[in-house]
Amino acid sequence: MKRYLSGLLAGFVVLGMLQGLTACSAPENTEDSFPAATSSPDTKTPDSPYGSPVDFDRNGLSAAFADAIEAYCQTGRFPDGDEPLEVPSGRIDYAVFDVDGDGREELFLKYEQTAMAYMVELIYDYDAESQTFRQQFAEFPALTFYDNGVILAGWSHNQGLSGEKLWPYTLYQYQPDTDSYACVASVDGWSREVAEHSSDWGDFPADIDADENGFVYFILTDNWSWSNYGQTVDDAEYQAWISPYLQDANELEIPYQSLEIETIFPNAAG
């Protein structure tokens, strides 16, 4: 349980830093503020440790989106101008797709070839009029997207009591009025096969387990803590809660493309 908490909290700290940055003032970025692609990979500056790109397929990408991807690969700088936690290396995945259905395509950046605490997937909205990016979403990259604006975000760790039946997750819902995602709740579980007793929560809640299948769910809303771990419900109540979000929703296929950073920035390989 201690390993579960420390790993999960480490992920929350990093993601909290990423999401918190959106509330801070940042210099406005325009298309001209991103480094232009050149063919001189040996040129390095302190802000561009990997030099200049030599080959990047921009087909199907607007100049703003392509420049933002290159800048992220080259410096680690996020499209909205926020400073990097680390300069990425290895592979990133990116996509351009209207995931929230607002009629504008969003930019996806997914970085997984790093320590788990630094793995992240981000979604950026682009305003063509102001030529600026705004971070719309950031989470650990274990995401399922639905066509009704719901995102199911798997936690970075599952070393708690849910066993193999459930991978803990957080559910988000798109809010058209603010063009942002709101956290609905997080969900964890307790399998009796894993433990009859928890030092945090006492004995397995057999009184809640109405169907006697040895599993209950925790629905974690605002202000939950490890000592006050949300509402405990059985399968029927859990299904009644989750169904309005997912029963009529279709999973979206995000058209990710992979990009090996060392391919377009040879100096990244050392």
N, C-alpha and C positions, 0 to 999 in steps of 0.2 A: 504493500500500500504506500510506503514512504517513497519508493522509486516512482510509483505512479504520480504522486503529488508533485514531486520535484521536477519530473519531466514535463508534466502538464503545465506547471507554473512557469517553467522556463519558456515554453512555447507561448503562453499568454503574455509574458513580459515583452517578447520580441514583437508579437502581433499588436500588442497595446501601443508600442512605440510607433509602429507603422500607421495604425489607425489614428493615433493621437496627433500625428503630424498634420493631418488634414485640417485640424482646428487652428493651426498656427499660420501666421502670415508667411507667405513664400513669394519670392520674386516671380513676376509673371513671365511665362515662357511663350515665345512665338516661334514660328518655324525657323526664323533667322537665328534664334538663340541656340539651336542644336548644331553640333559640328557636321559640316558637309562631308560627304563621302569623297575620298581622294584615293590615289593609287600609290601612296608613299608609306608603306607599313613600317619603315624604320624610324619614322618621326615620332618621338615621344615627348610628352610634357608631364609635369607632376600631376596634372588633373586628368591626363589621358594615358594611363600607364601602359596601355596595349597598343599605342600608336594609332594609325589611321586605318580604316577598313580597306580591303583590297578587292573583295568580291562579296556582294550581298544582293540577292535576287529581290528587287523591289516590285516585281510584277504583281499586280492586284492590290498594291498598297498605295495609299495617298502619300505625298511627300512628308506630311506631318507625322504620320504613323511610322513610316520607314525611318525617319530621322530619330524619332523617339526610341525605337528599338535599337538602332545603332548606338545612340548615346548611352543607353542602359548597358549594353554589352561592353562599351569602351570604358566607361567611367563608373558604372554602378548608379549613376544619378537617375532618379525616378522621373517619369515624364512630367510630373507636376513641379519638378525642381527640387524636391526634397533630397537631402543628402543620403547616401547609401549606408547601410549597415556593414556591407562589405562589397567589394567589386566582384561581380560574378565571374565564374570560370566554368569550363566544361560546356554543358549544354543548357540552353533555356528553351522553353516552349512559348510560342506567342500565337495569338489569334486576333482577328478582327471580326466582330459579330455583334448584332443587335440583340443582346441577351435579355434586356428588360422590356423590349417591345415599344420603346419610345420613338422609334423611327430613325434613330441615330446609331451608328455602329460604335461599339466600345472596343478599347484595346485591352487585351489580356496579356499579362506577363506571368509566366510560371517558372520558378527557379527551385529545383530539387537537388541539384548536385552539390550539396553542402551539408554541414551539420544540421541535425533535425531542427534545432531551435531557430535556424535561419531560413528554413524552407518556407516559401510563401507563394501564394497566387494573388495577383492584384488585378483589379478591373478599373480602367480609367475612362471617364467620359470626356469627349473632345468637343469643345465649342468652336465651330468654324469661324464664327463672327469675331471672337476675341483671340482665336488661335491659341487657346490654352487647354491644358489637360487638368482634370480634377479627379482625385482618387475617389472612387465610388465604393470600393469593397476591398478588403484584405483579410485573408485567412490562410490557415495551413492548407496546402494543396491536396486535399482529399474531398473534392467538391462534386456534388451532383446538382445540375441545373434543370429547372422545370419551366415549361412554357407559360406558367401562370405567375412567374416572378418569384418563385420560391427557390432558395438555395439550401441544400442540406450539406453541412460542413462537418465532415468527420474529424474527431479530435486527433491530435498527433499521437496520443498514447491510449492504450486500452489495457492497463495493468491493474484495474480495479476488480470489481466483483461481478461484472456482467458476463464473464466467460466468453463462449463462442456464439451465444445467441444474439448479442447486440454489440455493435461498435458505437460507443458514445458519440453524440453529434450535437451540433447547434443548428437550429432552424432559423433562417432569415426570410423576410418577406419584403419584396420591392414596394416602395411607397411612391406612387406617381407624383403626389403633390410636392415632394421634396427631392425627387429623382435620386433616392438613396435607399439603402436596405436597413430595415429595423430588425433587431434580434427579437424573435418570438419567444423562444425558450431553448434550453439545452435538455438533452435526454440521456440518462444513464440507466443502468439496471443492476439487479442483484440476483445472481443465480445461487440457489441453495446448494448446488453441487460444488460451487467454489468455496463457500463458507457458510456455516450455520450461525456464526457469530462474527460481528465486526466491532473492533475497539471503538469506532466512531459512532456506530448506529445501533449497537446492542444485538439482540437476537434477530434472526430472520423473521420478518413480519408475516407469520403464517396466517394471521387474521385477515391480511390484505389479499393474500394469494387464494382468491375464491375458487379458481378453477383447479387449484392444487397441482399445478404443473411445475412448481418450484422456481418460479421467476416472477419478479415484480419490477416495475419501472419507477424511476425518479424523474419527475418533470420539474426542471429547475428554472424558475422565473427570477424576477428582480430580487436582488439582495440575498441570494442564497449563499450559504457558507458550508464548510465541511461539517460543522456541528448542527446546521439547520439545512439539511440537504433536500429541500424541495418537497413536493407532494409525492407520496408513494401511492401508486395505482396498480391494478391488475391489468391483464391483457385487454379485457373488454373496454375498460375506461381509457386505456392508452389508445386503442384503435378508434374510439369515438373522438378522442382529442386530435389525432393525427389525420384522420380521414378528410376533414374539410380542406386541408392543405394539399393533399396528394391524390385523392381518389379520382379526380377528373383531370389530373395534370399528366402531361407527356414529358418524358425526359428529353432534354436537348442534347444534340451532338455538337460540341464546340469544335470548329475546324482548326485545331491546333497544328502548327508547323514547328518542327524542331530546328534549332540553329546551333551549330557547334561554334562557340566563340573563337576557338583557335583557328577556324577556317577563314574567318573574315578579319581576325586580328591575330596574325601569327605570333606576335610578341607575347600573347597571353600564355603560350605554352612554356614560357621561360626563356 
